[in-house]
Amino acid sequence: MIINVRVKPGSSEQKIFKISENKFLILLKSKPENNKANIEMINLISKYFKVPYTKIKIKLGLTGLKKTVELK
């Protein structure tokens, strides 16, 4: 499964909003430093979809706010 994600790092809460079938907005508490925001995003997606975090891969947008994420 491939999903498109827009992240907002430095937010006051952690939350996932479903925009459409495969588009999500994710609020993250972490700042985009030392990959902390990406790790937090992967952990949130893991809990939301009930998939082990090892099965989640960022395909595009590793350093950007818009990301394409693959769930295996």
Phi and psi in radians as a Rosetta constraint file:
Dihedral C 1 N 2 CA 2 C 2 CIRCULARHARMONIC -1.974 0.35
Dihedral N 2 CA 2 C 2 N 3 CIRCULARHARMONIC 2.287 0.35
Dihedral C 2 N 3 CA 3 C 3 CIRCULARHARMONIC -2.209 0.35
Dihedral N 3 CA 3 C 3 N 4 CIRCULARHARMONIC 2.640 0.35
Dihedral C 3 N 4 CA 4 C 4 CIRCULARHARMONIC -1.819 0.35
Dihedral N 4 CA 4 C 4 N 5 CIRCULARHARMONIC 2.316 0.35
Dihedral C 4 N 5 CA 5 C 5 CIRCULARHARMONIC -2.217 0.35
Dihedral N 5 CA 5 C 5 N 6 CIRCULARHARMONIC 2.426 0.35
Dihedral C 5 N 6 CA 6 C 6 CIRCULARHARMONIC -2.024 0.35
Dihedral N 6 CA 6 C 6 N 7 CIRCULARHARMONIC 2.142 0.35
Dihedral C 6 N 7 CA 7 C 7 CIRCULARHARMONIC -1.849 0.35
Dihedral N 7 CA 7 C 7 N 8 CIRCULARHARMONIC 2.601 0.35
Dihedral C 7 N 8 CA 8 C 8 CIRCULARHARMONIC -2.200 0.35
Dihedral N 8 CA 8 C 8 N 9 CIRCULARHARMONIC 1.599 0.35
Dihedral C 8 N 9 CA 9 C 9 CIRCULARHARMONIC -1.279 0.35
Dihedral N 9 CA 9 C 9 N 10 CIRCULARHARMONIC 2.754 0.35
Dihedral C 9 N 10 CA 10 C 10 CIRCULARHARMONIC 1.345 0.35
Dihedral N 10 CA 10 C 10 N 11 CIRCULARHARMONIC 0.357 0.35
Dihedral C 10 N 11 CA 11 C 11 CIRCULARHARMONIC -1.411 0.35
Dihedral N 11 CA 11 C 11 N 12 CIRCULARHARMONIC 2.929 0.35
Dihedral C 11 N 12 CA 12 C 12 CIRCULARHARMONIC -1.475 0.35
Dihedral N 12 CA 12 C 12 N 13 CIRCULARHARMONIC -0.146 0.35
Dihedral C 12 N 13 CA 13 C 13 CIRCULARHARMONIC -2.534 0.35
Dihedral N 13 CA 13 C 13 N 14 CIRCULARHARMONIC 2.889 0.35
Dihedral C 13 N 14 CA 14 C 14 CIRCULARHARMONIC -1.836 0.35
Dihedral N 14 CA 14 C 14 N 15 CIRCULARHARMONIC 2.141 0.35
Dihedral C 14 N 15 CA 15 C 15 CIRCULARHARMONIC -2.773 0.35
Dihedral N 15 CA 15 C 15 N 16 CIRCULARHARMONIC 2.609 0.35
Dihedral C 15 N 16 CA 16 C 16 CIRCULARHARMONIC -2.056 0.35
Dihedral N 16 CA 16 C 16 N 17 CIRCULARHARMONIC 2.249 0.35
Dihedral C 16 N 17 CA 17 C 17 CIRCULARHARMONIC -1.990 0.35
Dihedral N 17 CA 17 C 17 N 18 CIRCULARHARMONIC 2.247 0.35
Dihedral C 17 N 18 CA 18 C 18 CIRCULARHARMONIC -1.524 0.35
Dihedral N 18 CA 18 C 18 N 19 CIRCULARHARMONIC 2.074 0.35
Dihedral C 18 N 19 CA 19 C 19 CIRCULARHARMONIC -1.549 0.35
Dihedral N 19 CA 19 C 19 N 20 CIRCULARHARMONIC -0.828 0.35
Dihedral C 19 N 20 CA 20 C 20 CIRCULARHARMONIC -2.599 0.35
Dihedral N 20 CA 20 C 20 N 21 CIRCULARHARMONIC -2.914 0.35
Dihedral C 20 N 21 CA 21 C 21 CIRCULARHARMONIC -0.932 0.35
Dihedral N 21 CA 21 C 21 N 22 CIRCULARHARMONIC -0.757 0.35
Dihedral C 21 N 22 CA 22 C 22 CIRCULARHARMONIC -2.248 0.35
Dihedral N 22 CA 22 C 22 N 23 CIRCULARHARMONIC 0.381 0.35
Dihedral C 22 N 23 CA 23 C 23 CIRCULARHARMONIC -2.100 0.35
Dihedral N 23 CA 23 C 23 N 24 CIRCULARHARMONIC 2.324 0.35
Dihedral C 23 N 24 CA 24 C 24 CIRCULARHARMONIC -2.361 0.35
Dihedral N 24 CA 24 C 24 N 25 CIRCULARHARMONIC 2.592 0.35
Dihedral C 24 N 25 CA 25 C 25 CIRCULARHARMONIC -1.938 0.35
Dihedral N 25 CA 25 C 25 N 26 CIRCULARHARMONIC 2.217 0.35
Dihedral C 25 N 26 CA 26 C 26 CIRCULARHARMONIC -2.131 0.35
Dihedral N 26 CA 26 C 26 N 27 CIRCULARHARMONIC 2.140 0.35
Dihedral C 26 N 27 CA 27 C 27 CIRCULARHARMONIC -1.619 0.35
Dihedral N 27 CA 27 C 27 N 28 CIRCULARHARMONIC 2.282 0.35
Dihedral C 27 N 28 CA 28 C 28 CIRCULARHARMONIC -2.171 0.35
Dihedral N 28 CA 28 C 28 N 29 CIRCULARHARMONIC 2.480 0.35
Dihedral C 28 N 29 CA 29 C 29 CIRCULARHARMONIC -1.365 0.35
Dihedral N 29 CA 29 C 29 N 30 CIRCULARHARMONIC -0.565 0.35
Dihedral C 29 N 30 CA 30 C 30 CIRCULARHARMONIC -1.209 0.35
Dihedral N 30 CA 30 C 30 N 31 CIRCULARHARMONIC 2.633 0.35
Dihedral C 30 N 31 CA 31 C 31 CIRCULARHARMONIC -1.489 0.35
Dihedral N 31 CA 31 C 31 N 32 CIRCULARHARMONIC 2.702 0.35
Dihedral C 31 N 32 CA 32 C 32 CIRCULARHARMONIC -1.363 0.35
Dihedral N 32 CA 32 C 32 N 33 CIRCULARHARMONIC 1.088 0.35
Dihedral C 32 N 33 CA 33 C 33 CIRCULARHARMONIC -2.174 0.35
Dihedral N 33 CA 33 C 33 N 34 CIRCULARHARMONIC 2.417 0.35
Dihedral C 33 N 34 CA 34 C 34 CIRCULARHARMONIC 0.896 0.35
Dihedral N 34 CA 34 C 34 N 35 CIRCULARHARMONIC 0.609 0.35
Dihedral C 34 N 35 CA 35 C 35 CIRCULARHARMONIC 1.192 0.35
Dihedral N 35 CA 35 C 35 N 36 CIRCULARHARMONIC 0.193 0.35
Dihedral C 35 N 36 CA 36 C 36 CIRCULARHARMONIC -1.111 0.35
Dihedral N 36 CA 36 C 36 N 37 CIRCULARHARMONIC -0.705 0.35
Dihedral C 36 N 37 CA 37 C 37 CIRCULARHARMONIC -1.162 0.35
Dihedral N 37 CA 37 C 37 N 38 CIRCULARHARMONIC -0.693 0.35
Dihedral C 37 N 38 CA 38 C 38 CIRCULARHARMONIC -1.130 0.35
Dihedral N 38 CA 38 C 38 N 39 CIRCULARHARMONIC -0.712 0.35
Dihedral C 38 N 39 CA 39 C 39 CIRCULARHARMONIC -1.137 0.35
Dihedral N 39 CA 39 C 39 N 40 CIRCULARHARMONIC -0.758 0.35
Dihedral C 39 N 40 CA 40 C 40 CIRCULARHARMONIC -1.099 0.35
Dihedral N 40 CA 40 C 40 N 41 CIRCULARHARMONIC -0.719 0.35
Dihedral C 40 N 41 CA 41 C 41 CIRCULARHARMONIC -1.079 0.35
Dihedral N 41 CA 41 C 41 N 42 CIRCULARHARMONIC -0.778 0.35
Dihedral C 41 N 42 CA 42 C 42 CIRCULARHARMONIC -1.103 0.35
Dihedral N 42 CA 42 C 42 N 43 CIRCULARHARMONIC -0.713 0.35
Dihedral C 42 N 43 CA 43 C 43 CIRCULARHARMONIC -1.132 0.35
Dihedral N 43 CA 43 C 43 N 44 CIRCULARHARMONIC -0.692 0.35
Dihedral C 43 N 44 CA 44 C 44 CIRCULARHARMONIC -1.153 0.35
Dihedral N 44 CA 44 C 44 N 45 CIRCULARHARMONIC -0.774 0.35
Dihedral C 44 N 45 CA 45 C 45 CIRCULARHARMONIC -1.084 0.35
Dihedral N 45 CA 45 C 45 N 46 CIRCULARHARMONIC -0.693 0.35
Dihedral C 45 N 46 CA 46 C 46 CIRCULARHARMONIC -1.025 0.35
Dihedral N 46 CA 46 C 46 N 47 CIRCULARHARMONIC -0.799 0.35
Dihedral C 46 N 47 CA 47 C 47 CIRCULARHARMONIC -1.203 0.35
Dihedral N 47 CA 47 C 47 N 48 CIRCULARHARMONIC -0.721 0.35
Dihedral C 47 N 48 CA 48 C 48 CIRCULARHARMONIC -1.103 0.35
Dihedral N 48 CA 48 C 48 N 49 CIRCULARHARMONIC -0.808 0.35
Dihedral C 48 N 49 CA 49 C 49 CIRCULARHARMONIC -1.637 0.35
Dihedral N 49 CA 49 C 49 N 50 CIRCULARHARMONIC -0.043 0.35
Dihedral C 49 N 50 CA 50 C 50 CIRCULARHARMONIC 0.963 0.35
Dihedral N 50 CA 50 C 50 N 51 CIRCULARHARMONIC 0.886 0.35
Dihedral C 50 N 51 CA 51 C 51 CIRCULARHARMONIC -2.187 0.35
Dihedral N 51 CA 51 C 51 N 52 CIRCULARHARMONIC 2.441 0.35
Dihedral C 51 N 52 CA 52 C 52 CIRCULARHARMONIC -1.036 0.35
Dihedral N 52 CA 52 C 52 N 53 CIRCULARHARMONIC 2.474 0.35
Dihedral C 52 N 53 CA 53 C 53 CIRCULARHARMONIC -1.080 0.35
Dihedral N 53 CA 53 C 53 N 54 CIRCULARHARMONIC -0.379 0.35
Dihedral C 53 N 54 CA 54 C 54 CIRCULARHARMONIC -1.253 0.35
Dihedral N 54 CA 54 C 54 N 55 CIRCULARHARMONIC -0.245 0.35
Dihedral C 54 N 55 CA 55 C 55 CIRCULARHARMONIC -1.670 0.35
Dihedral N 55 CA 55 C 55 N 56 CIRCULARHARMONIC 0.149 0.35
Dihedral C 55 N 56 CA 56 C 56 CIRCULARHARMONIC -1.983 0.35
Dihedral N 56 CA 56 C 56 N 57 CIRCULARHARMONIC 2.296 0.35
Dihedral C 56 N 57 CA 57 C 57 CIRCULARHARMONIC -2.381 0.35
Dihedral N 57 CA 57 C 57 N 58 CIRCULARHARMONIC 2.344 0.35
Dihedral C 57 N 58 CA 58 C 58 CIRCULARHARMONIC -1.447 0.35
Dihedral N 58 CA 58 C 58 N 59 CIRCULARHARMONIC 1.964 0.35
Dihedral C 58 N 59 CA 59 C 59 CIRCULARHARMONIC -1.455 0.35
Dihedral N 59 CA 59 C 59 N 60 CIRCULARHARMONIC -0.754 0.35
Dihedral C 59 N 60 CA 60 C 60 CIRCULARHARMONIC -2.388 0.35
Dihedral N 60 CA 60 C 60 N 61 CIRCULARHARMONIC 2.590 0.35
Dihedral C 60 N 61 CA 61 C 61 CIRCULARHARMONIC 1.478 0.35
Dihedral N 61 CA 61 C 61 N 62 CIRCULARHARMONIC 0.629 0.35
Dihedral C 61 N 62 CA 62 C 62 CIRCULARHARMONIC -0.989 0.35
Dihedral N 62 CA 62 C 62 N 63 CIRCULARHARMONIC -0.660 0.35
Dihedral C 62 N 63 CA 63 C 63 CIRCULARHARMONIC -1.887 0.35
Dihedral N 63 CA 63 C 63 N 64 CIRCULARHARMONIC 0.044 0.35
Dihedral C 63 N 64 CA 64 C 64 CIRCULARHARMONIC -1.780 0.35
Dihedral N 64 CA 64 C 64 N 65 CIRCULARHARMONIC 3.087 0.35
Dihedral C 64 N 65 CA 65 C 65 CIRCULARHARMONIC -1.481 0.35
Dihedral N 65 CA 65 C 65 N 66 CIRCULARHARMONIC -0.401 0.35
Dihedral C 65 N 66 CA 66 C 66 CIRCULARHARMONIC -1.812 0.35
Dihedral N 66 CA 66 C 66 N 67 CIRCULARHARMONIC 2.238 0.35
Dihedral C 66 N 67 CA 67 C 67 CIRCULARHARMONIC -2.310 0.35
Dihedral N 67 CA 67 C 67 N 68 CIRCULARHARMONIC 2.646 0.35
Dihedral C 67 N 68 CA 68 C 68 CIRCULARHARMONIC -1.964 0.35
Dihedral N 68 CA 68 C 68 N 69 CIRCULARHARMONIC 2.143 0.35
Dihedral C 68 N 69 CA 69 C 69 CIRCULARHARMONIC -2.095 0.35
Dihedral N 69 CA 69 C 69 N 70 CIRCULARHARMONIC 2.373 0.35
Dihedral C 69 N 70 CA 70 C 70 CIRCULARHARMONIC -1.873 0.35
Dihedral N 70 CA 70 C 70 N 71 CIRCULARHARMONIC 2.295 0.35
Dihedral C 70 N 71 CA 71 C 71 CIRCULARHARMONIC -1.957 0.35
Dihedral N 71 CA 71 C 71 N 72 CIRCULARHARMONIC 2.168 0.35
